[in-house]
Amino acid sequence: MDSLPVVVLVDSNSVVKERIRKILSDQDITIYEASSRQDLLGIMEQNKNQINLIVTDIEIDTDRNFDGISLIQMVKNKSDTIPVVVVTSESRKDIITRYLREGTADYILKPFEDNYLKEKLLKHINVESLTEFTVLKFSLKNYLEHEIYKAKKGNYSFTLLKISFQLNSQAAEASNEFYKHAKAVYREIKSLFWDSDLYIQHGYHSHLGFFPFCTEENSKVISDKIIRKYEEFKLADPAMQNYVINQTYSTYPIDGETPADLLEALEARNTETIKPKFTSESVEPADR
C-alpha cells in the first residue's frame, strides 16, 4: 500500500509543534505529535516500519524522566533506521556533544529560520525507503533541489532518466503476464546501476533514474547498456518480444538548473524506442 512519509514531532511545547507543522504544510507528509514516552510508543506501534523521521526537543516529559537522550535510546532499541533530529535552545557544547555521540542525526538550535529548518528536516527523510509512488508524489522536487545544490557546489553534472515499458502496437491487450514481465524488466535494468544511483519503479509502466556525476555523454553510455541488457533479456524470454521500452534523459545543467526545467525537458524530449538489436558483449554495471 502506498503511503506518505511519516514524521513524528515530540515536544511538550505545542507552539513549537504547530510552527513545524506550518513549515511542512506544503509537503505531502503525515505528521503525528507526541508529548510523552507513551505517546511516542503508541505512534511507533501504530506505524511499524513506516516512520521516516522523529523531531524532538531535549526537554519532553520531565515529570516522567523522559528527555531527548531517553528518546534516542528508546528509538534505537526499536529501530536503528529512524533518524532523530533535535531542535532545541540548549547550546552548551557538552550537551551537543553528548547528543551527537548518542546518534542524533542533526542538532538544530532555536531560534531558526523556517526555510533552514525545512531544508534540514527534508534532508533526513530517507527517499530510498519510501514507496516509488511516494518518492514521485512527495519528494522528487525536494530531492532534485537538494541534488542541484550539491552539484552546484561540487561543479558536476547529473542525469535524470525515465523509462517507459509497454506492449507494442501489434501485441494483445495487457494481461496479468504484463505485470509479471514489468517487474522482471525493472529488476534486470536496476542490476546495471551502482548503489549510489537512485533507480525506482513508478507503477508498472515506467521507471525513474537519477545518476550523479553523469554528463550528457555518459548518459549515452548508460542508454547503450540498457539496450544491450534488454535485448539479452528478450532473447532469454520469447514473450518479451511483445514489449518495447522507451528512454528519455535530461541532464543538469545543460537542460536546466531548476527541478522544473529538468522535469519539463524529460517529458518534452522525444523518446528513443529500443530497437530489436542484440550484441553478445557482456553487460557490466553502467560506466561513467
C-alpha positions in Angstrom: 0.0 0.0 0.0 1.4 3.4 -0.9 1.7 5.8 2.0 3.0 9.3 2.7 6.2 9.8 4.7 5.6 9.8 8.5 7.1 12.5 10.7 6.7 12.5 14.5 7.0 15.8 16.4 7.9 15.2 20.1 7.8 18.3 22.3 6.0 19.5 25.3 5.6 22.9 23.7 2.5 22.9 21.5 3.6 26.2 19.9 6.8 24.7 18.5 5.0 21.7 17.2 2.4 23.9 15.5 5.2 26.0 13.9 6.9 22.9 12.5 3.6 21.7 11.2 3.2 25.0 9.3 6.7 24.8 7.9 5.9 21.4 6.5 2.3 22.2 5.5 3.1 22.3 1.7 4.6 18.8 1.8 2.6 15.6 1.4 3.6 14.3 4.9 1.7 12.6 7.6 2.5 14.3 10.9 2.0 12.9 14.4 2.5 14.7 17.7 3.8 13.2 20.9 4.3 14.7 24.4 5.4 11.7 26.3 7.1 8.3 26.1 3.7 6.6 25.9 2.5 8.8 23.1 5.6 8.0 21.1 5.4 4.3 21.8 1.8 4.3 20.7 2.6 6.1 17.4 5.6 3.7 16.7 3.4 0.7 17.3 0.7 2.1 15.0 3.2 2.9 12.3 5.5 -0.1 12.4 8.5 0.3 9.9 6.8 3.4 8.4 8.3 6.3 10.5 10.7 8.3 8.4 11.8 11.0 10.9 11.4 12.0 14.6 11.9 15.6 15.6 12.3 16.2 19.3 13.4 18.8 21.9 15.7 17.9 24.7 13.1 18.5 27.4 10.0 16.4 26.7 8.2 14.9 29.7 10.3 16.0 32.7 7.8 14.7 35.3 8.3 11.2 34.0 12.1 11.5 33.4 11.8 11.3 29.6 14.2 13.5 27.8 15.9 13.6 24.4 18.6 11.1 25.3 16.0 8.7 26.6 14.1 9.1 23.4 17.1 8.4 21.2 17.9 5.3 23.2 14.3 4.1 23.1 14.1 4.6 19.3 17.4 2.8 18.7 16.1 -0.2 20.7 13.1 -0.3 18.4 14.7 0.6 15.1 18.2 1.6 14.0 16.9 3.2 10.8 14.8 6.1 12.1 16.7 9.4 12.2 16.1 11.6 15.2 16.6 15.4 14.8 17.0 17.5 17.9 15.5 21.1 17.8 16.4 22.9 21.0 17.6 26.2 22.5 20.3 24.3 24.5 23.6 25.4 23.1 26.1 24.1 25.6 29.0 22.2 23.9 28.9 19.3 26.3 25.2 18.7 25.7 25.5 18.9 21.9 28.5 16.5 22.0 26.6 14.0 24.1 23.6 14.0 21.8 25.8 13.6 18.7 27.5 10.6 20.5 24.2 9.1 21.2 23.4 9.2 17.5 21.2 12.1 16.8 21.0 12.8 13.1 21.1 16.6 13.4 21.2 19.2 16.2 19.4 22.4 15.3 19.4 25.4 17.6 16.4 27.7 18.3 15.7 30.3 17.1 15.7 29.1 13.5 14.7 30.3 10.1 11.7 28.4 8.7 13.4 27.6 5.3 16.6 26.5 7.1 14.7 24.1 9.3 12.6 22.8 6.4 15.6 22.0 4.3 17.3 20.2 7.2 14.2 18.1 8.0 13.5 17.1 4.4 17.1 16.1 4.0 16.8 13.4 6.7 13.7 11.7 5.2 15.1 8.6 3.6 14.0 8.8 0.0 15.0 5.3 -0.9 12.9 3.8 1.9 9.7 5.3 0.5 7.5 3.7 -2.0 8.0 4.6 -5.6 4.7 6.4 -5.7 5.6 8.5 -2.6 9.0 9.4 -4.0 7.5 10.9 -7.1 4.5 12.4 -5.3 6.3 13.9 -2.4 10.0 14.3 -2.7 11.2 14.4 -6.3 11.1 18.1 -6.4 12.8 18.4 -3.0 15.2 15.7 -3.8 16.2 17.5 -7.0 16.6 20.8 -5.2 19.0 19.2 -2.8 21.0 17.4 -5.6 21.1 20.6 -7.6 22.5 22.4 -4.6 25.2 19.7 -4.2 26.0 19.7 -7.9 26.5 23.5 -8.0 28.8 23.4 -5.0 30.7 20.4 -6.4 30.6 21.7 -10.0 29.4 18.4 -11.5 26.6 17.2 -13.8 23.9 14.7 -13.1 21.3 13.0 -15.3 17.7 12.0 -14.9 16.3 9.0 -16.8 12.8 8.0 -17.5 12.0 4.5 -19.0 8.5 3.5 -20.2 7.7 -0.2 -20.6 4.7 -1.2 -22.7 3.2 -3.7 -25.2 4.0 -2.9 -28.8 1.2 -2.0 -31.2 0.8 -5.5 -32.6 0.5 -7.2 -29.3 -2.6 -8.3 -27.5 -4.1 -6.2 -24.6 -2.2 -6.3 -21.4 -3.0 -9.2 -19.0 -1.6 -10.5 -15.7 1.5 -11.5 -17.7 2.3 -7.8 -18.3 2.7 -7.1 -14.6 5.0 -10.1 -14.1 7.1 -9.0 -17.1 7.2 -5.4 -15.9 8.6 -6.4 -12.5 11.2 -8.6 -14.2 12.3 -5.8 -16.6 12.7 -3.5 -13.6 14.9 -6.0 -11.8 17.1 -6.6 -14.8 17.7 -2.9 -15.6 18.2 -1.9 -12.0 21.0 -4.5 -11.7 23.1 -2.4 -14.1 23.5 0.5 -11.7 25.5 1.4 -8.7 24.2 1.6 -5.1 24.8 5.4 -5.3 22.3 5.7 -8.2 18.6 6.1 -7.5 16.5 3.8 -9.7 12.8 3.3 -8.8 9.8 1.7 -10.4 7.0 4.2 -10.9 3.9 2.0 -11.2 4.3 -0.8 -13.7 4.7 1.3 -16.9 7.7 3.4 -16.1 11.0 3.7 -14.1 12.9 6.8 -13.0 16.6 7.0 -12.5 19.0 9.6 -11.0 22.7 9.4 -11.8 25.1 11.7 -10.0 28.4 12.8 -11.9 26.7 11.7 -15.1 27.2 14.0 -18.1 25.1 14.1 -21.3 27.8 12.0 -23.0 27.8 9.5 -20.1 24.1 9.1 -20.4 24.6 7.7 -23.9 26.8 5.0 -22.4 24.0 4.1 -19.9 21.5 4.1 -22.8 23.6 1.6 -24.8 24.0 -0.7 -21.8 20.2 -0.6 -21.1 19.6 -1.5 -24.8 22.0 -4.5 -24.6 20.6 -5.7 -21.3 17.1 -5.5 -22.6 17.9 -7.3 -25.8 19.6 -10.1 -23.9 16.6 -10.4 -21.7 14.3 -10.6 -24.7 16.3 -13.5 -26.1 16.0 -15.3 -22.8 12.2 -14.9 -22.7 10.4 -15.0 -26.1 7.3 -13.5 -24.6 9.3 -10.2 -24.2 9.2 -9.8 -28.0 5.8 -8.2 -27.5 7.2 -5.4 -25.5 9.1 -2.2 -26.1 10.8 0.3 -23.8 11.4 3.9 -24.4 14.1 6.1 -22.8 14.3 9.9 -22.2 17.0 11.8 -20.4 17.6 15.3 -19.1 21.0 16.5 -17.8 21.9 19.2 -15.3 23.0 21.9 -16.1 22.7 21.6 -19.9 18.9 21.0 -19.8 18.2 23.4 -17.0 19.2 24.5 -13.5 15.9 24.0 -11.6 13.8 20.9 -10.9 11.0 22.3 -13.1 13.4 22.8 -16.0 14.8 19.3 -15.8 11.4 17.6 -15.4 10.0 19.6 -18.3 12.9 18.6 -20.5 12.5 15.0 -19.5 8.8 15.0 -20.6 9.3 17.1 -23.7 12.2 15.2 -25.2 11.3 12.7 -27.9 11.6 9.2 -26.7 14.1 6.8 -28.0 12.5 3.5 -28.6 14.7 0.5 -28.0 15.0 -1.4 -31.3 15.4 -5.2 -31.6 19.2 -5.4 -31.7 21.4 -7.9 -29.9 25.1 -7.9 -29.1 26.9 -10.7 -27.4 29.0 -8.2 -25.4 28.5 -8.8 -21.7 26.8 -6.2 -19.7 28.6 -4.7 -16.8 27.4 -2.0 -14.3 27.0 1.3 -16.1 30.3 3.0 -16.6 30.6 6.7 -16.1 
